[in-house]
Amino acid sequence: MTGYEINGLFVKKFGILIGPSMVYSKLYSMERKGWIKYTQNRAGRVYSLTEQGRKIVDSMTSIAEEIQAFIRILLRS
């Protein structure tokens, strides 16, 4: 996805408009950490996850699932 598409996704999915400077700042930071990489096309830079980025996303997903299970247990009590 391009930075523009990422911003559009936030608007569509969460109703949040994020300034382009914040989106690109975070993308550059993630790129420097090795979590994402980009290729250039007519639309601009198209970002994708690296292997390290995929591992981080998998970890985040696992943690989110554990938190959800914990909350379900708490709500049953």
Secondary structure, 3 states (H helix, E strand, C coil): CCHHHHHHHHHHHHCCCCCHHHHHHHHHHHHHCCCEEEEEECCEEEEEECHHHHHHHHHHHHHHHHHHHHHHHHHHC
